[in-house]
Amino acid sequence: MLKVCSCIVALSALFVGPNCYGQLTATEELIRAEVLRLGGDWESGDSPVLVGFWGASFEQKHFEFFSHLKTVKTLMLLEVGVNAEALCYISRIDSLNRLTIEDTKFDGIGLSALSRNRQLADLTIRYAKFASNTAIGLSELTSLESLTLEDVEISAEHFKQIQNLEKLKVCTITSVNFIPMDVIETLKRSLPDCEVNVYYDPKSAKTARLPKPEKIR
């Protein structure tokens, strides 16, 4: 256990025991306070619904928070150094339905851990440079209904593995590297019930919001 969450659990037991602050448990309330203190986002009703980590204030130790947030439906991670360890913690959120990762350092390693999120239907990844050995991990996310890969570097092998996501209804990919037309057409044929949109935009950059690129037909 990392120190940050061990302290949270200890504090909740010492000062407030099993009681709740409103609709949140004591542990959830302490995590909420820490997330907001670091500049993140939090929405909750009867239980935590949305959590967002933004920027360098969040460190690897904070990912252990997810071990205590079982009811979160939407999670947004922006430039927080998402890696395989973080994805392992995220995989423990049983109710997770939507995940957004926006991270220039993310390489896709560890994505297979998300196969344990059986309710994960919507995955968005922006600015990633996918490592060549991450394609199979992507193919294991069979619960997905919507996949958005925006301004990413991606290989033909990743396209091949996306063919295995039979529940997909919408797949949108904006690649910063060229993808052969036959690879794109094979993906479309493999997923006849999915709306597949593929764009090629070599000028994409996080610091420049460019007009929507021309669609590859």
C-alpha positions as a printed Julia matrix, in Angstrom:
217×3 Matrix{Float64}:
   0.0    0.0     0.0
   1.24   3.43   -0.83
   1.49   5.9     2.03
  -1.07   8.38    0.74
  -4.01   5.96    0.75
  -2.87   4.17    3.88
  -3.06   7.5     5.65
  -6.53   8.17    4.28
  -7.86   4.83    5.5
  -6.23   5.28    8.89
  -7.62   8.77    9.32
 -11.13   7.72    8.39
 -11.07   4.89   10.9
  -9.54   7.02   13.66
 -11.73  10.09   13.45
 -15.01   9.15   11.87
 -15.24   5.4    11.78
 -17.82   3.96    9.37
 -20.02   7.08    9.24
 -20.63   9.06    6.06
 -20.32  12.71    5.2
 -23.64  13.14    3.46
 -23.86  10.43    0.81
 -20.1    9.7     0.73
 -18.22   7.33    2.96
 -15.53   8.85    5.16
 -12.79   7.48    2.9
 -14.49   8.85   -0.23
 -14.89  12.26    1.42
 -11.21  12.42    2.29
 -10.24  11.38   -1.24
 -12.61  13.99   -2.68
 -10.97  16.71   -0.59
  -7.52  15.67   -1.76
  -8.54  15.48   -5.44
 -10.03  18.99   -5.3
  -7.04  20.34   -3.38
  -4.77  19.15   -6.19
  -6.92  20.87   -8.8
  -8.88  17.86  -10.03
 -12.59  17.38  -10.63
 -15.24  15.48   -8.66
 -18.95  14.93   -9.08
 -21.08  12.76   -6.84
 -24.64  12.08   -5.76
 -25.36   9.03   -3.68
 -21.8    7.99   -4.51
 -18.8    9.25   -6.56
 -19.77   9.45  -10.24
 -17.01  11.42  -11.99
 -13.38  11.93  -11.03
 -10.79  13.91  -12.98
  -7.04  14.2   -12.47
  -5.43  17.18  -14.2
  -1.73  17.91  -14.56
   1.52  17.5   -12.68
   0.05  17.96   -9.19
  -1.1   14.35   -9.37
   1.6   11.75   -8.82
   1.76   7.99   -9.21
   0.86   7.51   -5.56
  -2.54   9.1    -6.15
  -3.62   6.33   -8.51
  -4.19   4.09   -5.5
  -7.26   6.23   -4.78
  -9.05   4.12   -7.39
  -8.9    1.1    -5.1
 -11.41   2.91   -2.89
 -13.73   4.34   -5.56
 -15.86   1.44   -6.7
 -18.84   3.44   -8.0
 -17.17   5.94  -10.34
 -18.7    5.85  -13.82
 -16.56   8.48  -15.59
 -12.82   8.96  -15.18
 -10.71  11.63  -16.9
  -6.91  11.64  -16.73
  -5.11  14.57  -18.36
  -1.3   14.67  -18.45
  -0.81  12.72  -15.24
   1.64  10.08  -16.47
  -0.72   7.17  -17.01
   1.19   3.88  -17.08
   0.62   0.15  -16.54
   0.46   0.55  -12.76
  -2.2    3.25  -13.05
  -4.26   1.1   -15.42
  -4.07  -1.77  -12.95
  -5.65   0.43  -10.26
  -8.26   1.7   -12.72
  -9.23  -1.88  -13.53
 -10.54  -2.19   -9.96
 -13.33   0.33  -10.59
 -16.14  -2.14  -11.27
 -18.69   0.45  -12.41
 -16.43   2.41  -14.78
 -18.32   3.19  -17.99
 -16.29   5.98  -19.59
 -12.53   6.59  -19.54
 -10.59   9.46  -21.11
  -6.79   9.49  -21.2
  -5.11  12.59  -22.58
  -1.38  12.14  -22.19
   1.54  12.73  -24.55
   3.65  10.21  -22.6
   1.11   7.4   -22.71
   2.27   4.45  -24.84
  -0.64   2.06  -24.35
   1.3   -0.46  -22.25
  -1.01  -2.09  -19.72
  -4.26  -1.53  -21.64
  -5.15  -5.2   -21.3
  -5.83  -4.59  -17.58
  -8.96  -2.67  -18.59
 -10.48  -5.92  -19.85
 -11.52  -6.42  -16.22
 -13.75  -3.32  -16.45
 -16.75  -5.22  -17.79
 -18.91  -2.08  -17.94
 -16.38   0.04  -19.82
 -18.23   1.12  -22.96
 -16.51   4.36  -23.97
 -12.74   4.82  -24.27
 -11.04   7.99  -25.52
  -7.27   8.3   -25.83
  -5.58  11.46  -27.08
  -1.96  12.29  -28.02
  -0.61   8.8   -27.31
   2.23   7.11  -29.13
   1.23   3.47  -29.06
   4.04   1.0   -28.58
   4.04  -1.84  -31.1
   3.44  -4.47  -28.41
   0.2   -2.9   -27.17
  -2.04  -3.98  -30.04
  -3.14  -7.25  -28.43
  -4.05  -5.4   -25.23
  -6.37  -3.19  -27.22
  -8.1   -6.22  -28.72
  -9.04  -7.48  -25.24
 -11.33  -4.52  -24.49
 -14.35  -6.37  -25.83
 -16.94  -4.42  -23.82
 -16.26  -1.21  -25.78
 -19.06   0.35  -27.79
 -17.23   3.59  -28.58
 -13.5    3.99  -29.25
 -11.88   7.34  -30.0
  -8.15   7.58  -30.68
  -7.32  11.21  -31.39
  -3.96  12.58  -32.6
  -2.22   9.27  -31.94
   0.65   7.38  -33.49
  -0.71   3.95  -34.27
   0.24   0.94  -36.38
  -1.55  -1.3   -38.85
  -1.37  -4.08  -36.25
  -3.51  -1.98  -33.89
  -6.12  -1.65  -36.64
  -6.07  -5.42  -37.05
  -6.69  -5.98  -33.35
  -9.53  -3.44  -33.22
 -11.38  -5.8   -35.56
 -11.98  -8.04  -32.55
 -14.11  -5.43  -30.78
 -17.42  -6.75  -32.04
 -19.59  -4.54  -29.8
 -18.2   -1.32  -31.27
 -20.81   1.04  -32.63
 -18.52   4.02  -33.26
 -14.77   4.02  -33.93
 -13.0    7.3   -34.67
  -9.25   7.44  -35.24
  -7.1   10.46  -36.06
  -3.6    9.26  -36.81
  -0.47  11.42  -37.05
   1.18   8.7   -39.16
  -0.02   7.36  -42.48
  -2.2    4.26  -42.47
  -2.57   2.31  -45.77
  -6.03   2.41  -47.29
  -6.34  -1.37  -47.41
  -5.87  -1.5   -43.62
  -8.69   0.95  -43.12
 -11.01  -0.84  -45.53
 -10.33  -4.18  -43.82
 -11.34  -2.65  -40.5
 -14.58  -1.35  -41.97
 -15.44  -4.72  -43.5
 -14.7   -6.5   -40.24
 -17.06  -4.24  -38.29
 -20.06  -3.79  -40.61
 -22.33  -2.52  -37.83
 -19.81   0.05  -36.61
 -19.44   3.62  -37.86
 -15.71   3.78  -38.63
 -14.14   7.2   -39.22
 -10.41   7.43  -39.9
  -8.48  10.67  -40.36
  -4.87  11.36  -41.23
  -3.44  14.56  -39.76
   0.39  14.65  -39.57
   0.3   18.2   -38.22
  -1.74  17.35  -35.13
  -0.24  18.68  -31.94
  -1.54  19.17  -28.44
  -0.6   22.84  -28.39
  -2.41  23.66  -31.63
  -6.12  23.02  -32.05
  -6.34  22.56  -35.8
  -9.49  22.43  -37.96
 -10.92  18.96  -38.31
  -8.84  17.12  -40.92
 -10.21  15.69  -44.1
 -11.84  12.33  -43.69
 -10.24   9.35  -45.4
 -12.95   7.81  -47.55
